Amino acid sequence: LMKYESRAIALSYIKHGESSIIAKLFTEKKGLQSFIIKGVRSNKSKKKLGLFQPLELSIINATYLPKKNLQYLASINLSDSKKQNGINITKKFLSLFVAEVISKILQEHKVDKPLFLFVWQLKTNLTASSMVDPNFPLQFLIDLSKHMGFHPLYEKESAYFNLELGEFTNSPKQLNYYINQENSHYFKALLNKQKVTIPYTNRNQILLNLIDYYRLQHHELKNITSHLIIESLRS
């Protein structure tokens, strides 16, 4: 038994029984953990369900039980009491997208402090921003690939991005998976962190290309509902 305090990022939760939930939290000190939170769906509960919404940032006090799949939470509080002005639906969808992707790639109990700090900062910036960059999902997947060890290799002169090898090439002839020339041009701009206006259709194509890229690097992102949500955010 070990009691600990840690920063935590909520990823998802499912209902359990009459009034409880099982919540997945990415903790700074213990990695991805599943907690059973009893009675949180009852009106009398002191813990608020909103604390477990995708990408909510909190401070938790918990007991670590090494052999248990479900952990117990003593307390949970928002890390920052500053509230956003109203509810921004786009930010909500993007938070869901990030949370779903992170859930897919995280291994249970594995501590990954650099990745934790990356997601924490991402959410902090998203909350603070007045305008949401339409390229946010693309930039997130590119930046995340660096943490995963398969960041695309940049090549200025080559015209097509090879999704299998993670590098640019001048000929797509033998390739099964690649980003076309027009979208590779936008992709280079994103790799260089340039401000670039990408048409809606191209953004969608690049998003699907990136999901393919993750799959080809053995990180399956299928059944992600939030990329469908993002496709519905026409801008």
C-alpha positions as CSV (number, residue, x, y, z in Angstrom):
1,L,0.0,0.0,0.0
2,M,1.3,3.4,-0.9
3,K,-0.4,6.7,-0.6
4,Y,0.6,9.4,-3.1
5,E,-0.4,12.8,-4.5
6,S,-0.1,13.4,-8.2
7,R,-1.2,15.6,-11.0
8,A,-3.6,13.7,-13.2
9,I,-5.3,14.1,-16.6
10,A,-8.7,12.6,-17.1
11,L,-9.1,10.5,-20.2
12,S,-12.5,8.7,-20.0
13,Y,-15.0,7.1,-17.7
14,I,-17.7,4.5,-17.9
15,K,-20.8,4.1,-15.7
16,H,-20.5,1.3,-13.1
17,G,-23.5,0.1,-11.1
18,E,-26.2,2.5,-9.9
19,S,-24.1,5.6,-9.1
20,S,-20.4,4.8,-9.6
21,I,-18.0,5.1,-12.4
22,I,-14.7,3.6,-13.5
23,A,-12.4,6.4,-14.6
24,K,-9.1,6.3,-16.6
25,L,-6.6,8.9,-15.4
26,F,-3.2,9.5,-16.8
27,T,-1.2,10.3,-13.6
28,E,2.2,11.9,-13.5
29,K,3.6,9.6,-10.8
30,K,1.9,6.3,-11.6
31,G,1.1,6.4,-15.3
32,L,-2.3,5.3,-16.6
33,Q,-4.5,4.1,-13.8
34,S,-8.1,3.0,-13.6
35,F,-10.0,4.1,-10.6
36,I,-13.4,3.1,-9.2
37,I,-15.2,6.2,-7.9
38,K,-18.2,5.2,-5.8
39,G,-21.4,7.2,-5.7
40,V,-20.1,10.0,-7.9
41,R,-23.3,9.9,-10.0
42,S,-25.6,10.4,-6.9
43,N,-26.8,13.9,-6.0
44,K,-25.1,13.8,-2.6
45,S,-21.6,13.1,-4.0
46,K,-18.9,15.5,-3.0
47,K,-16.9,14.5,-6.1
48,K,-18.1,16.1,-9.3
49,L,-18.5,14.1,-12.5
50,G,-17.1,17.1,-14.4
51,L,-13.7,16.4,-13.0
52,F,-13.6,13.2,-15.0
53,Q,-14.4,14.8,-18.4
54,P,-11.8,14.2,-21.1
55,L,-8.6,16.1,-20.5
56,E,-9.7,17.8,-17.2
57,L,-6.5,18.6,-15.2
58,S,-6.6,17.7,-11.5
59,I,-4.6,17.0,-8.4
60,I,-5.4,13.6,-6.8
61,N,-4.7,11.8,-3.6
62,A,-4.8,8.1,-4.0
63,T,-3.6,4.8,-2.7
64,Y,-1.5,2.7,-5.0
65,L,-2.3,-1.1,-4.9
66,P,0.3,-2.8,-7.1
67,K,-1.7,-6.0,-7.7
68,K,-5.1,-4.4,-8.3
69,N,-6.6,-3.4,-11.6
70,L,-8.9,-0.8,-10.0
71,Q,-7.4,1.8,-7.7
72,Y,-9.0,4.0,-5.1
73,L,-9.1,7.7,-5.1
74,A,-9.2,9.6,-1.7
75,S,-9.7,13.1,-3.2
76,I,-9.6,14.9,-6.6
77,N,-9.5,18.7,-7.2
78,L,-9.2,20.8,-10.3
79,S,-5.6,21.9,-10.7
80,D,-6.7,25.4,-11.7
81,S,-9.8,27.1,-10.6
82,K,-9.8,29.6,-13.5
83,K,-12.8,28.8,-15.6
84,Q,-13.2,29.2,-19.3
85,N,-15.7,31.7,-20.5
86,G,-18.6,29.6,-21.3
87,I,-18.3,26.2,-22.9
88,N,-16.4,26.1,-26.2
89,I,-17.7,23.1,-28.1
90,T,-14.7,23.0,-30.5
91,K,-12.3,22.8,-27.5
92,K,-14.5,20.1,-26.0
93,F,-14.3,18.0,-29.1
94,L,-10.5,18.5,-29.4
95,S,-10.1,17.5,-25.8
96,L,-12.0,14.3,-26.5
97,F,-9.8,13.6,-29.6
98,V,-6.6,14.1,-27.6
99,A,-7.9,11.9,-24.8
100,E,-9.0,9.1,-27.1
101,V,-5.6,9.1,-28.9
102,I,-3.6,9.1,-25.6
103,S,-5.8,6.3,-24.3
104,K,-4.9,4.2,-27.3
105,I,-1.2,4.6,-27.1
106,L,-0.6,4.5,-23.3
107,Q,0.3,1.3,-21.6
108,E,-1.3,0.7,-18.2
109,H,0.9,1.7,-15.2
110,K,3.8,2.8,-17.4
111,V,5.1,6.1,-16.1
112,D,6.0,8.6,-18.9
113,K,6.7,12.0,-17.5
114,P,7.7,13.7,-20.7
115,L,4.4,12.6,-22.4
116,F,2.4,13.6,-19.3
117,L,4.0,17.1,-19.4
118,F,3.3,17.3,-23.2
119,V,-0.4,16.6,-22.7
120,W,-0.7,18.8,-19.6
121,Q,0.8,21.7,-21.5
122,L,-1.3,21.0,-24.6
123,K,-4.5,21.2,-22.5
124,T,-3.3,24.3,-20.7
125,N,-2.6,26.1,-24.0
126,L,-6.0,25.0,-25.4
127,T,-7.8,26.4,-22.4
128,A,-6.0,29.7,-22.6
129,S,-6.3,30.2,-26.4
130,S,-9.0,32.5,-27.7
131,M,-8.9,31.1,-31.2
132,V,-8.4,27.4,-31.9
133,D,-6.1,26.6,-34.8
134,P,-7.9,24.5,-37.4
135,N,-4.7,22.5,-37.8
136,F,-4.6,21.6,-34.1
137,P,-5.4,17.8,-34.5
138,L,-2.8,17.5,-37.2
139,Q,-0.1,19.3,-35.2
140,F,-1.0,17.3,-32.1
141,L,-0.5,13.9,-34.0
142,I,2.8,15.2,-35.5
143,D,4.1,16.4,-32.1
144,L,3.0,13.2,-30.4
145,S,4.9,11.1,-32.9
146,K,8.1,12.7,-31.6
147,H,7.3,11.3,-28.1
148,M,6.5,7.9,-29.6
149,G,9.8,7.8,-31.4
150,F,8.6,7.9,-35.1
151,H,8.6,11.6,-35.9
152,P,8.6,12.2,-39.7
153,L,12.0,12.8,-41.2
154,Y,11.9,16.2,-42.9
155,E,13.2,16.5,-46.5
156,K,12.8,19.8,-48.3
157,E,13.4,18.7,-51.8
158,S,11.3,15.6,-52.0
159,A,7.6,15.8,-53.1
160,Y,5.8,12.9,-51.4
161,F,5.7,11.7,-47.9
162,N,6.1,7.9,-47.5
163,L,3.8,6.8,-44.7
164,E,5.5,3.4,-44.3
165,L,9.1,4.6,-43.9
166,G,8.2,8.0,-42.3
167,E,10.3,10.0,-44.8
168,F,9.9,12.0,-48.0
169,T,10.6,10.6,-51.5
170,N,10.5,11.9,-55.0
171,S,8.6,9.0,-56.5
172,P,5.3,7.4,-55.2
173,K,5.4,4.7,-57.8
174,Q,6.3,1.7,-55.6
175,L,4.5,3.1,-52.6
176,N,1.3,1.7,-51.1
177,Y,0.9,4.4,-48.5
178,Y,1.9,8.0,-49.1
179,I,0.7,11.6,-48.9
180,N,0.0,13.1,-52.3
181,Q,2.1,16.0,-53.6
182,E,-0.3,18.8,-52.6
183,N,-0.9,17.5,-49.1
184,S,2.8,16.8,-48.6
185,H,3.5,20.5,-49.2
186,Y,1.1,21.3,-46.4
187,F,2.5,18.5,-44.3
188,K,6.0,20.1,-44.6
189,A,4.7,23.4,-43.4
190,L,3.2,21.7,-40.3
191,L,6.5,19.9,-39.7
192,N,8.2,23.3,-39.8
193,K,5.6,24.8,-37.4
194,Q,4.6,27.3,-40.0
195,K,1.3,29.1,-40.0
196,V,-0.5,27.6,-43.0
197,T,-4.1,27.7,-44.2
198,I,-5.1,24.2,-45.3
199,P,-8.5,23.8,-47.1
200,Y,-11.0,21.7,-45.2
201,T,-10.9,18.7,-47.5
202,N,-7.1,18.6,-47.5
203,R,-7.1,18.8,-43.7
204,N,-9.3,15.8,-43.5
205,Q,-7.2,13.8,-45.9
206,I,-4.0,14.6,-43.9
207,L,-5.8,13.6,-40.7
208,L,-6.7,10.2,-42.2
209,N,-3.1,9.9,-43.6
210,L,-1.7,10.5,-40.1
211,I,-4.1,7.9,-38.6
212,D,-2.7,5.5,-41.3
213,Y,0.9,6.6,-40.3
214,Y,0.3,5.6,-36.7
215,R,-1.2,2.3,-37.8
216,L,1.9,1.6,-39.9
217,Q,4.1,2.4,-36.9
218,H,2.1,-0.2,-34.9
219,H,-0.1,2.2,-33.0
220,E,-3.7,1.4,-34.1
221,L,-6.0,4.4,-33.7
222,K,-9.1,2.8,-35.1
223,N,-12.6,3.2,-33.5
224,I,-11.7,6.8,-32.6
225,T,-15.1,8.6,-32.6
226,S,-13.6,12.0,-32.2
227,H,-11.9,12.2,-35.6
228,L,-15.5,12.0,-37.0
229,I,-16.4,14.8,-34.7
230,I,-13.5,16.9,-36.0
231,E,-14.5,16.2,-39.6
232,S,-17.9,17.7,-38.8
233,L,-16.2,20.9,-37.6
234,R,-16.2,22.7,-40.9
235,S,-14.2,25.9,-40.9
